[in-house]
């Protein structure tokens, strides 16, 4: 083998990395499709995937999982360095608890990374890949949530004085706050991202975007709850601007509800729905930059702390986007089948009668930008030229 033999492999890896990164950033099934090689591999899999749309979804999952696994591996390295620093702290009842807790939380990251890599490797076996991705999410998200409910100081030092209990509890709470807060924010952000991405996969259905509209205000309230303590203790104009951008981003899906919650033709869904996501992304980036600037100024964070925060959130966000997409897609399919069975049944006629009675007294009117059609009236699909901005 000559010296140039490894180059095609390196070029191939670079090509795959670009393709996967593009899929993870764009998240648009109208412009991102499986390549010929991927379609052939999926057709030849143990459980062949023949449908072109299913192949596109499998290829998108492949890219998301590989990028997420690499980011999670980087997060594991940063967490390892941070963990070693914690182990070097002087021993006392409080720091000993912090060391044990930090060890448990650190181990959850490489464990989730291994499971995510496995899901990426087995991308052609969708059933097994989904299972490994789900297990990865369980390990990464449930570990800090379970760890957060244990009163460590009361268990390990029941006879300590009140000052030690409060100070130690505060320190342990701050350690847990990072992991729990990251999990909750990544959960909401990932669900919103997966919802809008699935809307481009199934543009004819208004259902996928409902998760984004529902989680929008929920996400905003969670961000307020997470930042309210820092606002009162170390408030500044920079933090207020950061909060404003981060809270406004998910609320855009409420403002543009009329635009995203309706059927679309494939050729119009990008302009109608992804334009909203682009605006939300711009606000999120602006808010993140301002928040990082505020943290550097007021919290005295080093480079390692910032890498731990940013890379850790990115990896968790990518993982949750895949897991949420798998779950939402299954729910949408089940709901579609149930609705087809329901239409024309005696129960449907009875429900029509009840809605008609409630509508006659105005109880079903919704005085917001999201309009509802009359009961029993066919839902029309507007022309692409009529797609406009939200009111």
C-alpha positions in Angstrom: 0.0 0.0 0.0 1.5 3.3 -1.0 1.8 6.4 1.2 -1.3 8.0 -0.3 -3.6 5.2 0.8 -4.8 6.7 4.0 -5.8 10.0 2.3 -9.1 8.8 0.8 -10.1 7.6 4.3 -9.3 11.0 5.8 -11.1 12.7 2.9 -14.1 10.5 3.5 -14.2 11.2 7.2 -14.1 14.9 6.4 -16.9 14.6 3.9 -19.0 12.7 6.4 -18.3 15.2 9.1 -19.4 18.1 6.9 -22.6 16.2 5.9 -23.4 15.3 9.4 -22.8 18.8 10.7 -24.9 20.3 8.0 -27.8 18.0 8.9 -27.5 18.8 12.6 -27.5 22.6 12.0 -30.1 22.8 9.2 -32.7 20.3 10.3 -34.8 20.6 7.1 -36.0 17.4 5.4 -37.0 19.3 2.3 -33.3 20.2 1.5 -31.4 17.4 3.4 -31.8 13.9 2.1 -30.0 10.6 2.4 -27.3 10.1 -0.2 -27.2 7.1 -2.6 -24.7 5.2 -0.5 -26.8 5.6 2.6 -29.9 4.4 0.8 -28.1 1.3 -0.4 -26.8 0.5 3.1 -30.3 1.0 4.5 -31.9 -1.3 1.9 -29.3 -4.0 2.7 -29.7 -3.7 6.5 -30.8 -6.6 8.7 -34.2 -5.0 8.7 -34.3 -3.3 5.3 -35.5 0.4 5.1 -37.1 0.8 1.7 -39.2 3.9 2.0 -37.3 7.1 0.8 -38.8 9.3 3.6 -37.8 6.8 6.2 -34.3 6.6 4.7 -34.1 10.4 4.9 -35.1 10.3 8.6 -32.6 7.5 9.4 -29.8 9.5 7.6 -30.7 12.6 9.6 -30.6 10.6 12.9 -27.2 9.3 11.8 -25.8 12.7 11.4 -27.3 14.0 14.7 -26.1 11.0 16.7 -22.5 11.1 15.4 -22.1 14.9 15.9 -23.7 14.5 19.3 -21.5 11.6 20.3 -18.4 13.5 19.3 -19.5 16.5 21.3 -20.4 14.3 24.3 -16.9 12.7 24.1 -15.4 16.2 24.3 -17.7 17.0 27.2 -16.5 13.8 28.9 -12.8 15.0 28.6 -13.7 18.4 30.1 -15.7 16.8 32.9 -12.8 14.5 33.6 -10.4 17.5 34.1 -13.0 19.2 36.3 -13.5 16.0 38.3 -9.8 15.6 38.9 -9.6 19.2 40.2 -12.5 18.5 42.6 -10.7 15.3 43.9 -7.7 17.5 44.8 -9.7 19.6 47.2 -8.9 19.3 51.0 -11.0 16.7 52.8 -13.8 17.7 55.1 -17.5 16.5 55.6 -18.8 18.9 52.9 -16.1 18.4 50.2 -16.2 14.6 50.7 -19.9 14.7 49.8 -19.1 17.0 46.8 -16.4 14.5 45.6 -18.8 11.6 45.8 -21.6 13.5 44.1 -19.3 14.9 41.4 -18.0 11.4 40.7 -21.5 10.0 40.2 -22.4 12.9 37.9 -19.1 12.7 36.0 -19.5 9.0 35.3 -23.0 9.6 33.8 -21.5 11.6 31.0 -19.0 9.0 29.5 -21.7 6.3 30.1 -24.2 8.3 28.1 -21.5 9.0 25.5 -20.8 5.3 25.0 -24.6 4.6 24.6 -24.9 7.5 22.1 -21.9 6.2 20.0 -23.6 2.8 20.0 -26.8 4.3 18.7 -24.8 6.1 16.0 -23.0 2.9 14.9 -26.2 1.0 14.7 -28.0 3.7 12.8 -29.3 1.3 10.1 -31.1 -0.8 12.8 -33.6 1.9 13.7 -35.2 -0.1 16.6 -31.9 -0.8 18.4 -30.5 2.7 17.6 -33.6 4.3 19.1 -33.3 2.1 22.2 -29.6 3.0 22.8 -30.3 6.7 22.2 -33.2 6.5 24.8 -30.9 4.8 27.3 -28.3 7.4 26.8 -30.9 10.1 27.6 -32.0 8.2 30.7 -28.5 8.1 32.0 -27.6 11.7 31.2 -30.8 13.3 32.4 -32.2 11.1 35.2 -28.9 10.8 37.1 -28.7 14.5 38.2 -32.5 14.6 38.8 -32.3 11.6 41.1 -29.2 12.8 42.8 -30.8 16.2 43.5 -33.5 14.9 45.8 -31.1 13.3 48.3 -30.4 15.5 51.4 -26.7 14.7 51.6 -25.6 16.9 54.5 -28.4 15.7 56.7 -27.4 12.1 56.0 -23.6 12.4 56.2 -23.3 15.0 58.9 -26.5 15.0 61.0 -24.8 16.5 64.1 -23.2 19.4 62.2 -24.1 22.9 63.3 -26.7 24.9 61.3 -24.0 27.1 59.6 -22.2 24.0 58.2 -25.5 22.5 57.1 -26.6 25.6 55.3 -23.1 26.3 53.7 -22.6 22.7 52.7 -26.1 22.5 51.3 -25.6 25.6 49.3 -22.3 24.3 47.8 -23.9 20.9 46.9 -26.9 22.7 45.5 -24.8 24.8 43.2 -23.1 21.6 41.9 -26.5 20.0 41.2 -27.9 23.3 39.8 -25.5 23.1 36.9 -26.5 19.5 35.9 -30.2 19.8 36.6 -30.5 23.2 35.0 -28.6 22.0 31.9 -30.9 19.0 31.7 -34.1 21.0 31.9 -33.1 23.7 29.4 -31.8 21.1 27.0 -35.1 19.2 27.3 -37.2 22.2 26.4 -34.9 23.4 23.6 -34.5 19.9 22.2 -38.3 19.3 22.1 -38.9 22.6 20.3 -36.1 21.9 17.8 -37.4 18.4 17.1 -40.9 19.6 16.7 -40.0 22.1 14.0 -37.7 19.7 12.3 -40.5 17.1 12.1 -42.8 19.7 10.6 -40.5 19.7 7.6 -40.7 15.9 7.5 -44.5 16.0 7.6 -45.5 19.4 6.3 -49.0 18.3 5.5 -49.8 17.8 9.2 -50.2 20.7 11.7 -49.5 18.4 14.6 -45.7 18.4 14.8 -45.5 22.1 15.5 -47.8 21.9 18.5 -44.9 20.8 20.7 -43.0 24.0 19.9 -46.1 26.2 20.6 -46.7 24.4 23.9 -43.1 24.3 25.1 -42.5 27.9 24.1 -44.0 29.6 27.1 -43.0 26.7 29.4 -39.3 27.1 28.3 -39.5 30.9 28.9 -40.8 30.4 32.4 -38.2 27.9 33.2 -35.5 30.2 32.1 -36.9 33.0 34.3 -37.0 30.5 37.3 -33.4 29.4 36.7 -32.0 33.0 36.4 -34.1 34.8 39.0 -31.6 34.2 41.8 -28.7 35.6 39.8 -30.8 38.5 38.7 -31.4 39.5 42.3 -27.9 38.9 43.4 -25.8 40.0 40.5 -28.3 41.7 38.2 -27.0 43.9 35.3 -28.1 45.3 32.0 -26.2 42.6 30.2 -28.1 39.8 32.1 -31.4 41.5 31.5 -30.7 41.7 27.8 -29.6 38.1 27.7 -32.8 37.0 29.5 -34.9 39.0 27.2 -33.4 37.4 24.1 -33.5 33.9 25.5 -37.1 34.2 26.7 -38.3 35.9 23.5 -36.9 33.2 21.3 -39.3 30.4 22.3 -42.2 32.8 22.6 -41.9 33.5 18.8 -43.7 30.2 18.2 -46.7 31.6 20.1 -46.6 34.8 18.1 -46.4 32.9 14.8 -48.8 30.2 15.9 -51.1 30.9 13.0 -48.2 30.4 10.6 -46.8 27.2 11.9 -50.0 25.4 13.0 -51.5 24.7 9.7 -50.9 22.2 6.8 -48.2 23.2 4.3 -47.2 22.0 0.9 -43.6 20.6 0.9 -42.4 23.5 -1.3 -43.7 26.2 1.1 -42.9 24.7 4.5 -39.3 25.9 4.5 -40.3 29.6 4.0 -43.3 29.4 6.3 -41.9 27.5 9.3 -38.1 27.6 9.2 -38.2 31.4 8.9 -39.6 31.5 12.4 -36.9 29.1 13.6 -34.2 31.3 12.0 -35.5 34.3 14.0 -35.6 32.2 17.2 -32.0 31.0 16.5 -30.8 34.6 16.1 -32.3 35.5 19.5 -30.9 32.4 21.1 -27.4 33.2 19.8 -27.6 36.8 20.9 -28.9 35.7 24.3 -26.2 33.1 24.7 -23.4 35.5 23.8 -24.7 38.1 26.3 -25.1 35.5 29.0 -21.6 34.2 28.6 -20.3 37.7 28.7 -22.2 38.3 31.9 -20.9 35.0 33.4 -17.3 35.9 32.6 -17.7 39.4 34.2 -19.7 38.4 37.3 -19.1 34.8 38.1 -15.3 34.7 37.3 -15.6 31.6 35.1 -12.4 30.2 33.6 -12.0 28.7 30.1 -12.6 25.2 31.5 -15.8 26.2 33.2 -17.1 27.8 30.0 -16.2 24.8 27.9 -17.9 22.5 30.4 -21.0 24.6 30.2 -21.2 25.1 26.5 -20.1 21.7 25.3 -22.1 19.9 27.9 -25.3 21.7 26.9 -24.6 21.2 23.1 -24.2 17.5 23.5 -27.3 17.1 25.7 -29.3 19.3 23.3 -28.3 17.1 20.3 -29.1 13.9 22.1 -32.5 15.2 23.3 -33.4 16.4 19.8 -33.0 12.9 18.5 -34.8 11.2 21.4 -37.7 13.7 21.3 -38.0 13.4 17.5 -38.3 9.6 17.8 -40.9 9.9 20.5 -43.0 12.7 18.9 -42.9 10.9 15.5 -44.3 7.7 17.2 -47.0 9.8 19.0 -48.0 11.5 15.7 -48.3 8.2 13.9 -50.4 6.8 16.7 -52.6 9.9 16.8 -53.1 9.8 13.0 -54.2 6.2 13.1 -56.6 6.8 16.0 -58.1 9.8 14.3 -58.8 7.8 11.1 -60.6 5.2 13.2 -62.5 7.9 15.1 -63.9 9.8 12.1 -67.4 8.7 11.2 -67.8 6.6 14.4 -70.7 7.1 16.8 -68.3 8.7 19.2 -67.3 11.3 16.7 -70.9 12.2 16.0 -71.6 12.6 19.7 -68.5 14.8 20.1 -69.7 16.9 17.2 -73.0 17.4 19.0 -71.3 18.4 22.2 -69.0 20.9 20.5 -71.9 22.4 18.6 -73.7 23.0 21.9 -70.7 24.6 23.4 -70.1 26.7 20.3 -73.6 28.0 20.3 -72.9 29.9 23.5 -69.4 31.1 22.4 -67.4 28.8 24.6 -65.2 27.6 21.8 -64.2 31.0 20.4 -60.5 31.6 20.5 -59.7 35.3 20.4 -56.1 35.1 19.4 -54.2 34.8 16.1 -54.8 31.1 15.9 -58.2 30.6 14.2 -60.3 27.5 14.2 -62.4 26.2 11.4 -66.1 25.6 11.8 -67.0 22.1 13.1 -67.3 19.7 10.2 -65.9 22.2 7.7 -63.0 20.9 5.5 -59.6 22.3 6.3 -58.2 24.0 3.2 -54.5 24.2 2.4 -53.5 27.7 1.3 -51.5 28.5 -1.7 -47.7 28.9 -1.3 -48.0 32.5 -2.4 -50.3 33.3 0.5 -47.8 32.3 3.2 -47.2 35.4 5.4 -45.7 36.4 8.6 -47.5 35.9 11.9 -49.8 38.5 13.2 
